[in-house]
Amino acid sequence: MALITRRRALTAFGATLAAVLAQPAGSAFAEERTRCPRPLWNAHAHNDYEHPRPLFDALDHRFGSVEADIFLVGDQLLIGHTVDDLDPTRTLESLYLDPLSALVKANHGSVYRGYRRPLQLLIDIKTEGSSTYLELDRHLQRYPHLFTTYAHGRVHPGAVTNVISGDRAARTPMEAQTVRRAFYDGRLTDLGSPAPASFIPLISDNWQLNFTWLGEGAFPDVERQKLHGILDQAHARGQKVRFWNTPDLAGPARDALWTELLAVGVDYFNTDDLAGLEAFLDAHRAA
């Protein structure tokens, strides 16, 4: 069974590598382009793996961050939102790590050709956090030059920055490491904690557990002040902010909420609607 799974994974990677190296002229990754369209660094593809072309749909829409949920099954890291979604051919390597490695090699050291800023890969751990992270770390070590790395007190930028979310038990083994190929996704309760941005570079939380406003009517002043306070506190420590569970149905309410997030400087917009967020950010950039 393990041999069959490895053969399937190699087959999937071969197809992905061919797709990377043979992108059509209209793609953001066309070989003849010396510079791709400007990436949307603040666009985050929530549950990215549910799109028809995981990773590549987000990159074609120029997203700066993608999210992959992982389950530890044996020594494999399988991708899916629930246990029922799991397929032994859909692994973290086959859908993300191998194609990113091939893409970075083709693009001379970066995900987006001509831009050195790293892509964020948010890895959401769905099984027990400590054991899953330790296995994940072993997998990440197979790509020695791909990732942003923390080593002995310093952060060394790479083409991809891994941020670990999901089961909070991952924090314990991460904090014990002197060398890490991943960083920790904090919560609002971590704002102002002693942990530095070199460990918690990102603060993420559920919008609807912290705010009542969903884009309809006026944004309450007290909630706007609360949002400003969160951003000011995080940014003062070099941390970025992302909210999930924001309205994601196209319409005036979503646009109103996104406009407020943009105005205050929220660092990542969480969406499943890749084209919708791309169009919104492009329109506001032009304005």
C-alpha positions in Angstrom: 0.0 0.0 0.0 2.8 2.4 0.9 4.6 1.7 -2.4 1.4 2.4 -4.3 0.9 5.6 -2.4 4.4 6.7 -3.2 4.0 5.9 -6.9 0.8 7.9 -7.0 2.5 10.8 -5.3 5.4 10.8 -7.7 3.0 10.6 -10.6 1.1 13.6 -9.2 4.3 15.5 -8.7 5.4 14.8 -12.2 2.2 16.2 -13.6 2.5 19.3 -11.4 6.1 19.9 -12.4 5.1 19.7 -16.0 2.3 22.2 -15.4 4.8 24.6 -13.7 7.2 24.5 -16.6 4.6 24.7 -19.3 2.3 27.5 -18.2 0.5 29.2 -21.0 1.4 32.7 -22.0 -1.5 34.2 -20.1 -0.4 32.7 -16.9 1.4 34.6 -14.1 4.2 32.0 -14.4 4.9 32.2 -18.2 8.6 31.6 -18.8 8.8 34.6 -21.2 7.7 37.0 -18.6 10.6 38.7 -16.8 8.2 40.0 -14.1 4.8 38.7 -13.1 1.8 41.0 -12.4 2.2 42.6 -8.9 1.2 40.0 -6.3 -1.7 40.7 -3.8 0.3 40.0 -0.7 -2.7 40.7 1.6 -4.9 38.1 -0.1 -5.3 34.8 1.8 -6.8 31.7 0.1 -8.9 30.1 2.9 -9.2 26.3 2.5 -7.1 26.6 -0.7 -7.1 22.9 -1.3 -10.8 22.9 -2.1 -10.3 24.8 -5.3 -10.1 22.8 -8.6 -6.3 23.5 -8.9 -5.0 23.8 -5.3 -2.2 26.3 -5.0 -2.2 27.2 -8.7 -5.7 28.8 -8.7 -4.5 31.1 -5.9 -1.3 31.9 -7.6 -3.0 32.7 -10.9 -5.1 35.2 -8.9 -1.8 36.5 -7.4 -2.5 35.6 -3.8 0.2 36.1 -1.2 -1.0 33.4 1.3 -2.6 30.0 1.0 -4.1 27.7 3.6 -3.7 23.9 3.7 -5.4 21.7 6.4 -3.4 18.6 7.3 -4.1 15.3 9.0 -1.4 12.9 10.2 -2.1 9.4 9.0 0.7 7.1 9.7 3.7 9.1 8.5 1.8 10.9 5.8 0.4 14.4 5.9 -2.9 14.2 4.1 -4.9 17.3 2.9 -8.6 17.8 3.6 -11.1 19.7 5.7 -12.5 16.5 7.4 -11.4 12.9 7.7 -14.0 12.0 5.1 -12.1 14.2 2.6 -8.8 12.4 2.8 -7.2 10.7 -0.2 -3.7 9.1 0.0 -2.7 10.8 -3.2 -3.5 14.3 -1.8 -0.6 15.0 0.5 1.1 18.2 1.6 4.0 17.3 -0.6 2.1 16.5 -3.8 -0.2 19.6 -3.6 2.1 22.2 -2.1 5.7 21.4 -1.1 6.8 19.7 -4.3 5.1 22.2 -6.7 6.4 25.1 -4.7 9.9 23.7 -4.8 9.7 23.3 -8.6 8.2 26.7 -9.0 10.9 28.5 -6.9 13.6 26.7 -8.9 12.0 27.7 -12.2 11.6 31.3 -11.0 15.2 31.6 -9.7 14.5 31.7 -6.0 11.0 33.1 -5.6 7.4 32.0 -6.0 6.5 35.2 -8.0 9.2 35.9 -10.5 10.8 39.2 -9.8 9.5 39.5 -6.3 11.6 38.3 -3.4 8.9 38.6 -0.7 7.9 35.1 0.5 4.6 33.4 0.0 2.9 32.5 3.2 1.8 28.9 3.6 -0.6 28.6 6.5 -0.6 25.0 7.6 -3.7 24.2 9.7 -3.1 21.1 11.9 -6.3 19.0 12.3 -4.9 16.1 14.3 -3.1 16.2 17.6 -0.8 19.1 17.4 2.5 18.0 19.0 2.9 14.7 17.1 1.6 16.2 13.8 4.0 19.1 14.0 7.0 16.8 14.7 6.2 14.8 11.6 5.6 17.9 9.6 9.0 19.2 10.7 10.6 16.0 9.3 8.9 16.6 6.0 9.9 20.2 5.9 13.6 19.3 6.4 13.5 17.6 2.9 13.4 21.1 1.4 16.5 22.7 2.9 16.5 25.9 0.8 12.8 26.6 0.3 11.6 28.0 3.6 12.0 31.0 5.8 14.0 29.6 8.8 14.5 30.6 12.4 18.0 29.6 13.6 19.6 30.4 16.9 17.8 33.7 17.4 17.7 35.0 13.8 15.2 34.8 11.0 16.5 33.9 7.6 14.0 34.7 4.8 13.1 32.1 2.2 10.8 31.8 -0.7 8.0 30.3 1.4 7.1 31.1 5.0 5.3 28.4 6.9 2.9 29.4 9.7 1.4 26.7 11.9 -2.3 27.1 12.9 -4.9 24.6 14.1 -4.3 22.4 17.2 -2.5 24.5 19.8 -0.5 21.6 21.2 2.0 22.3 18.3 3.3 25.3 20.2 5.2 23.2 22.8 7.6 21.4 20.4 8.0 24.5 18.3 9.1 26.6 21.3 11.7 24.0 22.2 13.4 24.2 18.8 16.5 26.3 18.2 16.1 25.8 14.5 12.6 26.0 12.9 11.2 26.0 9.4 7.9 27.3 10.6 6.3 29.9 12.8 3.3 30.0 15.1 -0.1 31.5 14.3 -1.2 33.4 17.4 -4.6 34.5 18.6 -5.8 37.8 20.0 -5.0 36.4 23.5 -1.4 36.3 22.4 -1.3 40.1 21.8 1.2 41.6 24.1 2.6 38.2 25.3 6.3 37.8 25.8 6.6 35.7 22.6 8.3 37.8 19.9 7.3 38.2 16.2 10.2 35.8 15.4 7.9 33.1 16.9 4.4 34.6 16.4 4.6 36.7 13.3 0.8 36.4 12.7 -2.2 37.0 14.9 -5.4 35.3 13.6 -8.9 35.2 15.1 -12.6 34.6 14.4 -14.2 37.9 13.3 -17.6 37.0 14.6 -16.4 36.1 18.1 -14.9 39.6 18.4 -17.2 41.9 16.4 -20.9 42.1 15.8 -20.7 44.2 12.6 -21.0 42.1 9.4 -21.0 45.0 6.8 -24.6 46.1 7.0 -25.3 49.6 8.3 -22.7 51.7 10.0 -19.6 50.2 11.6 -20.1 50.9 15.3 -17.5 53.4 16.6 -16.6 51.2 19.6 -15.9 48.3 17.3 -13.8 50.4 14.9 -11.8 51.7 17.8 -11.3 48.1 19.0 -10.1 47.1 15.5 -7.7 50.0 15.4 -6.3 49.0 18.8 -5.7 45.4 17.7 -3.9 46.6 14.6 -1.8 49.2 16.5 -0.7 46.7 19.1 0.2 43.9 16.7 2.0 46.2 14.2 4.0 47.8 17.0 5.4 44.3 17.7 6.0 43.5 14.1 3.1 41.1 13.9 0.5 40.8 11.1 -3.3 40.3 11.6 -5.8 38.1 9.9 -9.5 37.5 10.7 -11.4 34.4 9.5 -15.2 34.0 9.4 -15.8 37.3 7.8 -18.7 37.6 5.3 -17.7 36.0 2.1 -20.8 36.2 0.0 -20.4 38.7 -2.9 -22.4 41.9 -2.2 -22.4 45.3 -0.6 -22.0 44.0 2.9 -18.8 42.1 2.1 -17.5 45.1 0.2 -18.2 47.4 3.1 -16.5 45.2 5.6 -13.5 44.6 3.3 -13.2 48.4 2.8 -13.0 48.9 6.5 -10.4 46.2 6.9 -8.4 47.8 4.1 -8.6 51.3 5.6 -7.3 50.1 9.0 -4.5 48.1 7.5 -5.5 44.5 8.2 -2.7 42.4 6.7 -4.6 39.4 5.2 -8.1 39.2 3.7 -9.6 35.8 4.2 -11.7 34.4 1.4 -12.8 31.4 -0.7 -13.7 33.7 -3.6 -10.4 34.2 -5.3 -11.6 36.2 -8.2 -13.9 38.4 -6.0 -11.0 39.4 -3.7 -8.6 40.0 -6.6 -11.1 42.3 -8.3 -11.8 44.2 -5.0 -8.1 44.7 -4.2 -7.3 45.7 -7.8 -10.1 48.2 -7.9 -9.0 49.8 -4.6 -5.4 49.9 -5.7 -6.4 51.7 -8.9 -8.5 54.2 -6.9 
